[in-house]
Amino acid sequence: MYCYHCGYEINEKKIEAKGSSLEKNEDKINDSTKVSYVCPRCGHLIHEDGTDLDIKSLSAASHAEIQRGRNSLASGMGNLCIGIIALILAFVFFRLSFKPGQQNQLVTTCPEFYVCLILFVVAAVLIVLGIVFTTIGLIKKHKYEELLKDIKNETFVQ
């Protein structure tokens, strides 16, 4: 099941799955049915008649994708934490822009207000990026852990 396409040695058509290249097929498989897989890296067709070396390479590719998912998850969580800290600081500077010398009214011309606006924008960007990266990391990690479980149980079927 080694994907030679990643090494530019095979010319098979790319499979377009229904949203995920690792979804399981619920159809009944008889003995004459040829089982095929999709490479987790490039999305090309891989046939069942592979060797143990091919299964090991598919497993190694899945482990690499799990590590990428973990890296994305960690990056997203870091962005979320920094974004929440920036949001708290933005709120503090917003409260500082209410001046007691002007009957506790909001002063939009003071430097505290400008810092507040900048921190709100930075916090919003970091929180959105954090949510996106965390979601991508969780989805990728779950998908490839399921693939490894199917490879281990020898039930990996498209």
MIDOGU-161773 format. One record per residue: residue number from 0; residue in one letter; x, y, z of N, C-alpha, C in turn. Coordinates in steps of 0.2 Angstrom, whole numbers, m for minus. Example, Ala and Ser with C-alpha at 12.3 -4.5 7.8 and 13.67 -1.06 7.14 Angstrom:
2
[0, 'A', [66, m28, 39], [62, m22, 39], [66, m16, 39]] [1, 'S', [64, m11, 35], [68, m5, 36], [64, 0, 39]] 
This chain:
158
[0, 'M', [4, m6, 0], [0, 0, 0], [4, 6, 0]] [1, 'Y', [10, 6, m1], [15, 12, m2], [13, 16, m7]] [2, 'C', [12, 22, m6], [10, 27, m11], [16, 29, m15]] [3, 'Y', [17, 27, m21], [23, 29, m25], [22, 36, m28]] [4, 'H', [15, 38, m28], [14, 45, m31], [17, 50, m27]] [5, 'C', [18, 49, m20], [21, 54, m16], [29, 55, m19]] [6, 'G', [32, 49, m21], [38, 49, m24], [38, 51, m31]] [7, 'Y', [33, 53, m34], [32, 54, m41], [33, 48, m46]] [8, 'E', [31, 42, m44], [33, 36, m48], [26, 33, m50]] [9, 'I', [20, 35, m49], [14, 32, m51], [9, 37, m53]] [10, 'N', [5, 35, m58], [0, 40, m61], [m7, 37, m60]] [11, 'E', [m9, 38, m54], [m16, 36, m53], [m20, 42, m52]] [12, 'K', [m27, 41, m53], [m31, 47, m52], [m32, 48, m45]] [13, 'K', [m33, 55, m44], [m34, 57, m37], [m42, 55, m35]] [14, 'I', [m43, 52, m29], [m50, 51, m27], [m53, 57, m24]] [15, 'E', [m59, 58, m25], [m63, 63, m22], [m68, 60, m17]] [16, 'A', [m66, 60, m11], [m71, 56, m6], [m76, 61, m4]] [17, 'K', [m81, 58, 0], [m87, 62, 2], [m85, 67, 8]] [18, 'G', [m80, 71, 8], [m78, 75, 13], [m72, 73, 17]] [19, 'S', [m71, 67, 17], [m65, 64, 20], [m62, 58, 16]] [20, 'S', [m55, 58, 16], [m52, 53, 12], [m52, 47, 16]] [21, 'L', [m54, 47, 22], [m53, 41, 26], [m59, 38, 29]] [22, 'E', [m65, 40, 26], [m71, 38, 28], [m72, 30, 26]] [23, 'K', [m76, 27, 31], [m77, 20, 30], [m83, 18, 25]] [24, 'N', [m82, 13, 21], [m88, 12, 16], [m92, 7, 20]] [25, 'E', [m98, 8, 20], [m103, 3, 24], [m106, m2, 19]] [26, 'D', [m103, m3, 13], [m106, m8, 8], [m103, m15, 10]] [27, 'K', [m106, m20, 8], [m104, m27, 10], [m98, m28, 5]] [28, 'I', [m93, m31, 8], [m87, m33, 4], [m87, m41, 4]] [29, 'N', [m87, m44, m2], [m86, m51, m3], [m79, m52, m5]] [30, 'D', [m78, m59, m6], [m71, m61, m7], [m68, m58, m13]] [31, 'S', [m72, m57, m18], [m70, m55, m25], [m69, m47, m25]] [32, 'T', [m71, m44, m20], [m71, m36, m20], [m63, m34, m18]] [33, 'K', [m61, m30, m23], [m54, m27, m21], [m55, m21, m17]] [34, 'V', [m51, m22, m11], [m52, m16, m6], [m46, m11, m8]] [35, 'S', [m48, m5, m8], [m43, 0, m9], [m43, 6, m4]] [36, 'Y', [m38, 9, m3], [m37, 15, 2], [m35, 21, m2]] [37, 'V', [m35, 26, 2], [m33, 33, m1], [m27, 35, 4]] [38, 'C', [m22, 37, 1], [m16, 39, 4], [m17, 45, 8]] [39, 'P', [m15, 45, 15], [m17, 51, 19], [m13, 57, 17]] [40, 'R', [m8, 57, 14], [m4, 63, 12], [m6, 66, 5]] [41, 'C', [m7, 62, 0], [m8, 65, m7], [m15, 63, m9]] [42, 'G', [m19, 58, m6], [m25, 57, m9], [m26, 52, m15]] [43, 'H', [m21, 49, m16], [m21, 44, m22], [m23, 37, m20]] [44, 'L', [m26, 33, m25], [m28, 27, m23], [m23, 22, m22]] [45, 'I', [m24, 18, m17], [m19, 13, m15], [m23, 6, m14]] [46, 'H', [m20, 1, m17], [m24, m5, m17], [m22, m10, m11]] [47, 'E', [m26, m15, m10], [m25, m19, m4], [m20, m24, m4]] [48, 'D', [m18, m25, m10], [m13, m30, m11], [m5, m28, m10]] [49, 'G', [m5, m24, m5], [2, m21, m3], [5, m26, 2]] [50, 'T', [12, m25, 3], [16, m29, 8], [15, m26, 15]] [51, 'D', [19, m29, 19], [19, m27, 26], [23, m20, 26]] [52, 'L', [28, m19, 22], [32, m13, 21], [27, m7, 19]] [53, 'D', [22, m9, 15], [17, m4, 13], [13, m2, 18]] [54, 'I', [11, m6, 22], [6, m5, 28], [10, m1, 33]] [55, 'K', [17, m3, 34], [21, 1, 39], [22, 8, 37]] [56, 'S', [22, 9, 30], [23, 16, 28], [17, 20, 28]] [57, 'L', [11, 17, 27], [5, 20, 28], [4, 22, 36]] [58, 'S', [6, 18, 40], [6, 19, 47], [10, 25, 49]] [59, 'A', [16, 25, 46], [21, 30, 48], [18, 37, 45]] [60, 'A', [15, 37, 39], [12, 43, 37], [6, 45, 41]] [61, 'S', [2, 41, 44], [m3, 42, 49], [0, 45, 55]] [62, 'H', [5, 42, 58], [8, 45, 64], [11, 52, 63]] [63, 'A', [14, 53, 57], [16, 60, 55], [10, 65, 55]] [64, 'E', [5, 63, 52], [m1, 67, 52], [m4, 68, 59]] [65, 'I', [m4, 63, 63], [m6, 64, 70], [m1, 69, 74]] [66, 'Q', [5, 69, 72], [10, 74, 75], [8, 81, 73]] [67, 'R', [7, 82, 66], [5, 88, 64], [m2, 91, 67]] [68, 'G', [m6, 86, 68], [m13, 88, 72], [m11, 90, 79]] [69, 'R', [m7, 87, 82], [m5, 89, 89], [m1, 96, 89]] [70, 'N', [3, 97, 84], [6, 104, 83], [1, 109, 82]] [71, 'S', [m4, 108, 78], [m9, 113, 76], [m13, 114, 83]] [72, 'L', [m15, 109, 86], [m19, 109, 92], [m15, 114, 97]] [73, 'A', [m8, 112, 98], [m4, 116, 103], [m4, 124, 101]] [74, 'S', [m3, 125, 94], [m3, 131, 92], [m9, 135, 93]] [75, 'G', [m15, 132, 92], [m21, 135, 93], [m23, 136, 100]] [76, 'M', [m21, 132, 105], [m22, 133, 112], [m17, 139, 114]] [77, 'G', [m11, 139, 111], [m7, 145, 113], [m10, 152, 111]] [78, 'N', [m13, 152, 104], [m16, 158, 102], [m22, 160, 106]] [79, 'L', [m26, 155, 108], [m31, 156, 112], [m29, 159, 119]] [80, 'C', [m24, 157, 122], [m22, 159, 129], [m20, 166, 128]] [81, 'I', [m15, 168, 123], [m13, 174, 122], [m19, 179, 120]] [82, 'G', [m23, 177, 116], [m29, 181, 114], [m33, 183, 120]] [83, 'I', [m34, 178, 125], [m38, 180, 131], [m35, 185, 135]] [84, 'I', [m28, 184, 136], [m24, 189, 140], [m24, 196, 136]] [85, 'A', [m24, 196, 130], [m25, 202, 126], [m32, 205, 127]] [86, 'L', [m37, 201, 128], [m44, 203, 129], [m44, 206, 136]] [87, 'I', [m41, 203, 141], [m42, 206, 147], [m38, 212, 148]] [88, 'L', [m32, 213, 145], [m29, 219, 145], [m32, 225, 141]] [89, 'A', [m36, 223, 136], [m40, 228, 132], [m45, 230, 136]] [90, 'F', [m48, 226, 140], [m54, 228, 145], [m51, 233, 150]] [91, 'V', [m45, 231, 153], [m42, 236, 158], [m41, 243, 155]] [92, 'F', [m38, 243, 149], [m37, 249, 146], [m43, 253, 144]] [93, 'F', [m48, 249, 142], [m55, 252, 141], [m57, 256, 147]] [94, 'R', [m57, 252, 153], [m59, 255, 159], [m55, 261, 161]] [95, 'L', [m48, 261, 159], [m44, 267, 161], [m46, 273, 156]] [96, 'S', [m49, 272, 151], [m51, 278, 147], [m57, 281, 149]] [97, 'F', [m60, 279, 155], [m65, 283, 158], [m61, 288, 163]] [98, 'K', [m61, 294, 162], [m57, 299, 166], [m62, 302, 172]] [99, 'P', [m59, 301, 178], [m63, 304, 183], [m63, 312, 183]] [100, 'G', [m58, 315, 180], [m58, 322, 179], [m64, 325, 175]] [101, 'Q', [m67, 321, 171], [m72, 322, 166], [m79, 319, 168]] [102, 'Q', [m80, 318, 175], [m86, 315, 177], [m87, 307, 175]] [103, 'N', [m81, 304, 175], [m81, 297, 173], [m84, 295, 166]] [104, 'Q', [m83, 300, 161], [m85, 299, 155], [m80, 296, 150]] [105, 'L', [m82, 292, 145], [m77, 289, 140], [m74, 295, 136]] [106, 'V', [m67, 295, 136], [m63, 300, 133], [m60, 296, 127]] [107, 'T', [m62, 297, 121], [m59, 294, 115], [m53, 296, 112]] [108, 'T', [m50, 302, 115], [m44, 305, 112], [m38, 303, 117]] [109, 'C', [m39, 299, 122], [m33, 298, 126], [m30, 292, 124]] [110, 'P', [m23, 291, 125], [m19, 285, 123], [m22, 279, 125]] [111, 'E', [m25, 278, 131], [m28, 272, 134], [m33, 269, 129]] [112, 'F', [m37, 274, 126], [m42, 271, 122], [m39, 268, 116]] [113, 'Y', [m34, 271, 113], [m31, 269, 107], [m28, 262, 108]] [114, 'V', [m25, 261, 114], [m22, 255, 116], [m27, 250, 117]] [115, 'C', [m33, 252, 119], [m38, 247, 120], [m41, 245, 114]] [116, 'L', [m42, 249, 109], [m44, 247, 102], [m39, 242, 99]] [117, 'I', [m33, 244, 99], [m28, 239, 96], [m28, 232, 100]] [118, 'L', [m28, 232, 106], [m28, 226, 110], [m35, 222, 108]] [119, 'F', [m40, 225, 107], [m47, 222, 105], [m46, 218, 99]] [120, 'V', [m43, 222, 94], [m42, 219, 87], [m37, 213, 87]] [121, 'V', [m31, 214, 91], [m27, 209, 92], [m30, 203, 95]] [122, 'A', [m34, 204, 100], [m37, 198, 104], [m42, 195, 100]] [123, 'A', [m46, 198, 96], [m50, 195, 91], [m47, 191, 86]] [124, 'V', [m42, 193, 83], [m38, 189, 78], [m35, 183, 81]] [125, 'L', [m32, 184, 87], [m29, 178, 90], [m34, 173, 93]] [126, 'I', [m40, 175, 95], [m45, 170, 97], [m48, 167, 91]] [127, 'V', [m49, 170, 86], [m51, 167, 80], [m46, 162, 77]] [128, 'L', [m40, 164, 77], [m35, 159, 74], [m34, 153, 79]] [129, 'G', [m35, 154, 85], [m34, 149, 90], [m40, 144, 90]] [130, 'I', [m46, 146, 89], [m51, 142, 88], [m51, 138, 81]] [131, 'V', [m48, 141, 76], [m48, 137, 70], [m42, 132, 70]] [132, 'F', [m36, 134, 73], [m31, 129, 73], [m32, 123, 78]] [133, 'T', [m36, 125, 84], [m38, 120, 88], [m43, 115, 85]] [134, 'T', [m47, 118, 81], [m52, 113, 78], [m49, 109, 73]] [135, 'I', [m45, 112, 69], [m41, 108, 64], [m37, 103, 67]] [136, 'G', [m33, 104, 72], [m29, 99, 76], [m33, 94, 79]] [137, 'L', [m39, 95, 82], [m43, 90, 85], [m46, 85, 79]] [138, 'I', [m48, 88, 74], [m51, 84, 69], [m46, 80, 65]] [139, 'K', [m40, 82, 64], [m35, 79, 61], [m32, 73, 65]] [140, 'K', [m31, 75, 72], [m29, 70, 76], [m34, 64, 77]] [141, 'H', [m40, 66, 78], [m45, 60, 78], [m46, 56, 72]] [142, 'K', [m46, 59, 66], [m46, 55, 60], [m40, 50, 59]] [143, 'Y', [m34, 52, 60], [m29, 48, 59], [m28, 43, 65]] [144, 'E', [m30, 45, 71], [m30, 40, 76], [m35, 34, 75]] [145, 'E', [m41, 36, 72], [m45, 31, 69], [m42, 26, 64]] [146, 'L', [m39, 30, 59], [m35, 26, 54], [m30, 21, 57]] [147, 'L', [m26, 23, 62], [m21, 19, 65], [m25, 13, 68]] [148, 'K', [m30, 14, 72], [m34, 9, 75], [m37, 4, 70]] [149, 'D', [m39, 6, 64], [m42, 2, 59], [m36, m2, 56]] [150, 'I', [m30, 1, 55], [m24, m3, 53], [m22, m8, 58]] [151, 'K', [m22, m7, 64], [m20, m11, 69], [m25, m17, 70]] [152, 'N', [m32, m16, 69], [m37, m21, 69], [m38, m24, 63]] [153, 'E', [m34, m22, 57], [m35, m25, 51], [m42, m24, 48]] [154, 'T', [m45, m19, 50], [m52, m17, 47], [m52, m11, 43]] [155, 'F', [m47, m9, 41], [m47, m2, 37], [m49, m4, 30]] [156, 'V', [m55, m1, 29], [m59, m2, 22], [m62, 5, 20]] [157, 'Q', [m61, 7, 14], [m64, 13, 12], [m71, 13, 11]] 
